[in-house]
Amino acid sequence: MPVSKAQKRANAKYNKKHYDSMLIRVPKGKKEKIVAHANEYDISLNKFLNRAVDEAMERDKNNG
């Protein structure tokens, strides 16, 4: 179902208020591996990346 222009504006406004955006760069071919891993566990790419970052930060905090 197509999304109306008003809905697109509402979504953009909500996202701007509630989220920060980041661009990451990975070596060619790695993106497909990361996406496949997230799909294998039936989670979104965003959720997987957030979990990976949270786990790494917690591990670093405990080992520092």
C-alpha positions, 0 to 999 in steps of 0.5 A: 500500500502506498504511503501518503506524502502526509504520512511520510512527513509525519514519519520523518518528523517522528524519526528526527525527534526520536532518533539519531542517524549514523552512516557506517562503511564496511568492506565490500561483501561484508554488508551482505554477511551482516544482513544475512546474519540478522535475517538468520535470527529474524531480527532487523538490521538496525536491532542487530547492529544496536545489540552488537554495539551495546554488547561491545560497549558493555564488554569494553566497560567490564574489561577496562 
